[in-house]
Amino acid sequence: MTDWLSAAEIADRRLPGLPKSRGGVLRLARAEGWQRGEPYPTDPTGVWRRRIGAGGGLEFHASVLPAKARALLNATA
């Protein structure tokens, strides 16, 4: 399973219970507080981090996703 995913990667995978667009995923992340606290690794319990490399942006830990979406990610890993 991929532990860290960008909003675009989450949307592209068309996971159950999640928006199918990058913007929709970012709105959901804000609404559900996925970006709480300090970024990982500053806060080892963090569920988001700044993406390194082309495009930048944020990545979210798979643990913030709904159970059905996590199960599908595990099955395809």
Beta strands, then each sheet from edge to edge (+ up, - down):
strand 1: 4-6
strand 2: 48-50
strand 3: 58-61
sheet 1: 1+ 3- 2+
end
